[in-house]
Amino acid sequence: MEEEKQAAVPYFVHEGTMARMERVFKITVIALVAALAVAVCSLIANDIMWRQYCNALEERYTTNAEVPNGVYQQSDSESD
């Protein structure tokens, strides 16, 4: 039976690899936070635009309901 030899890794190679892994982890976390920030901003912008659209629809239909003396005016669709 053969004896297994333990692989020796120099200290500087190990430290270089660990430093590279730390940089990759840091960049990954920064990218994740940036993506989360973009998603939250998009959600807020979408909500604001949706509320404006709903308010415009509400104003459009509430102003048509308030006609003085119960008289409604229709546009003439046919020309004379």
N, C-alpha and C positions, 0 to 999 in steps of 0.2 A: 504494500500500500504506500502510495506516494504521500509525502508530507506537503501540505499546502503552505505556500509562502505568503506572508502578509505583504501586501503592496504598500510601499512607502511613498507618501505624497509629500513633497517639499512644502515647508511652511508658507513660502511666498506664493506658491501655486494655489494653495488652499485659501489664503487670504484674498488673493485676486479673484478667485471664484466666488467667495462670500461677498466681496464688495460688489461684483457684477450682479449677484442675486439681489442684494439690497437695492441697487439702482433700479432693477427691473420691477421689484415690488413697489418702490416709491412711485415710479412712472405709472404703474397699473392703478395704484390708489388715486393718483391725481386724475387719471383718465376717467375712473369711475365717478369721482366727485364732480368732474366737469360734465359728464353725461347726465348725472342726476340733476345738476343745476339747470342744464338745458331742458330736460324733461319737465321740471317744475315751472320754469319760465313759459314753456309752451302751453302747459296746462292752464296757467294763470291767464295768458293772452287769449286762449281759446274760450275760457270762461267769460272774460270781459266782452269779447266780440259776441258771444252767444247771448249774454244779458242785454247788450245794446240792440241786437236783432229782435229779441222778444219785446223789449220796451218799445221799439219802433212799431212792431205789429200791434201792440196793445194800444198805443196812441192812435194809430190809424183807424182801428175799429171803434175806439171809444169816441173819437171826434165825429164819426159818421152817425153815431147813435144820438148825439145831442143836436137835434135840429129844432130850431124855434118854430112854434105854432104847429108842429107836427107835419110840416110841408117838406117833402123830399124832392130834390131836383135830380133828374136823370139826364145824362148826356144823350144827344140825338145821334143814334147810330146810323141812321139812314139820311142821305142828303136829299134835298127837295128837287 
